Amino acid sequence: MKKIILLLIIFPVTAFSQKLDLGIDFGYGFSNIVNSKITNGRAVIGSAMWKPNYGISAVYYFKNPNIAISSAIKVEYKRTQKGSISEDFPSNKYQFTADAINLLYRIGGGIGHGLRFYGDLGLGFNTFDNRSAYYFGDKEPTMAFNNLKENLDLKKSETNFIFGVGLEKSIYKNKIFASAGAIGEAGISKISPSSYRTQGIGFTCGIKYEFDLKND
């Protein structure tokens, strides 16, 4: 079903696009689990978990971003680790793999000297393998995490809000670009039947190859 949805998004967008960027991305950032019901004090249940991530992306520009400000649609797949680490007992943690399909609206364009800026806003859909172990440690979760009110029963998926900013630099004839930026995520849906969600911030870099879909 997810493949069908992606095809329904990609084919109509391609018909109206001028440029297509295909790339690989790598990043490093932190995630944490938060109790969204808390209104006073710290909402996070523990210390942030820092992990690398990687993925592939396709960006469809409706104008040539090398000569004008352009809107674009970005579709990406990303794999990372999410969770929280106990502040009092660091060997105790929640950790689970997230496979994400993200759909983002982008605005971007050239600022001179082969540089382009971009800003992204969109939604992500993460799937989890909740059949594998996702809590590790010798303490009960509610003992290891002071702000945890009950043991987490991890769901199979979540939806989150995504935002990002960054720069791209042409390293070969406006065909190959190197990119670097920052990205943030905030959970919209719960990761358990109770009130817990994920959040995170990180850095990303990548290499893109740009294809001409239409004559400029």
N, C-alpha and C positions, 0 to 999 in steps of 0.2 A: 504493500500500500504506500509506504513512504517513497519508493522509487517512482510510482505512478504520479504522486503529488509533485515530486521534483520535476518530472518530465513536463507536466502541465504548466509549471512555472517557467521552466527554461525555454521551451520552444517559442511561446509567444513573445517573450522578452528578446530573444535573439533576433526575431524578425525586425525589430525597431532599433537595434543597437548598431553603433558605429565601430566600437572597439570591444574586444574581449580579452581580458587578462586571465591567464591560467597560472596558478602558482602553488608553491609549497610554503608552509608557514611553521615556524617553531616559536615557542614562547616559554616564559617562566613567570609564575605568579602564585598568589595564595588564595585559598578558599577557607570558608568557615561556615559553621552551622549556626543559625540564629533562631531564637524564639520570638516569633512575630507578635506574640501577645504581650510581651513586656513593654511597658510604657515608661518606666523609670529605671535607671541603672543600665547595666550592660546587657545587650540582647544576645551577644555571642555566648555560646556555651563553653568555649575553651580557647586555646591559642590557635592562631592561623596555621594552616598546613600549606607549606610551599612545595610545589611540584612543577616539573616541566610539562609541556603539552606540544602537540604537533597536529598538522592537518593539511588539507588541500582546499583550494578556493577557486571560484570563478566569479569575475566581476564584469558586468555588461554595462558599458558606458553608452548613453544615448547621444552624446556629442564627443568630439575628439578632446580628451582632457588635457592634451598637450598644448592646445591653442585656445581653449575656452573653459570656463567653469561648467561642469556637467553633472547631472544627476546620474545615478547608476543603481543597479541592483546587484547585491553580492549574495552568493550562495556558497556555504562552506560546510565541510565536515571537519570536526575536531575531536581529538581524544585526550582526556586529561584525568587526573585523580582529584577527587573532592573529599572533604571531611573536616574534622577538627581534632586537635590534640589536647589531652588533659593538661591543665596548667600545673596541677599538683603532682601528677604521676605521668610524666612524658611518655612512658612506654605504653600507655593506654590511649587508644585513639579510635575514632570512626574514620574509615577510609574505603572508598568505593570508586570504581572506574565509571566515567561518564563518556558516552558516545553522543556527540552533539551534531544536529543538523540545524544550521542557523540561516535565517533569511533577514538581510539587512538592506536598508535604504542608505545610499551613500551620496554625498556631495563632495566634489573634488575638482582640482584643476591645477594648471601650471602656475608657479610663482617665480619662474626664471631660473637660469643656470641649470636646467635639466631637473629641477625639483618640482614635485607636485605635493599638495596637501590633500588630506581627506578627513571627513568626519562621518561616522557610521551610527545609525540607530536601528534597532530591530528586535526580533524575537528569536529565541533558541528553544529547541526541543531536545532534552537530554534523556537518554535511556540508561538504566542501571541494571546490572546483573545482581538482583537481590537474592538469588539462590546461593551465591557464594558468600563466604564470610566477609562481613563489613565492620565488625567490631573486633579489636585486638587488645589484649591486656589481661592482667590477672585480677583486676578490680571490677566490681559491679559498675556498670556505666553511671548510675546515679550517685555512686560514691566517688568515682573518678572525676566527674564533671559537676561542679557545684551548682551551675545554673540549669542543669538537666532535671526536669521534673518526672520523667518516665523514660524507660528504655525505648529507643527509636525502632520502629518497625518500618524499614525502608520500603518505599513504593518502587514501582518499575520505571517511573519516568518523572520528569518535571518540566515546566515551562518557565523560562526566565527572560528578563529584559536585558538587552545588551547595548552598550554604547562604547565608542572608541574614537580615537584621533591618531593621526600619524603623518609621516612624510614618506614619499617615494622618490628615488633618485635614478635617473637613467644612467645605466652603466654600459649600454651599447645601442647607439643609433635609435633611441626611443622605441626599442623593441624589448630589451631586457631591463628590468627595474629591480632595484633592491629597496626594501621597505623596512621601516621601524616605527613602532607606535605603542600606545597604551590602550588597554581594554578593561572594561568593568562589566560585571554581571550581578543581577539581583533577582532572586527567585520570585516568581509570581505565584506558582502553585506550590503546595506543600510536598515535602519529600517523605512525610509520614502522615498517618491519619490525624495526628495532633497538629500543633501549630508551628512546626519547624520547617525552615526553608534554608537555602544556601545563598551565599554571596561571595564575591571575589573580585580581585583587581590584579592585573598582571601586565607584562611587557611582551611584545611580539615582534618578530622580524621574519623576512621571507624574500624569496626570489620569484619574480613574475615574468612571463613572456606575453607580449601583447600582439594580438592578431587584428588585422584590418577586416571588418565585416562589410564595410561599404567604402566607397571613395569619399575622401574628405571634401 
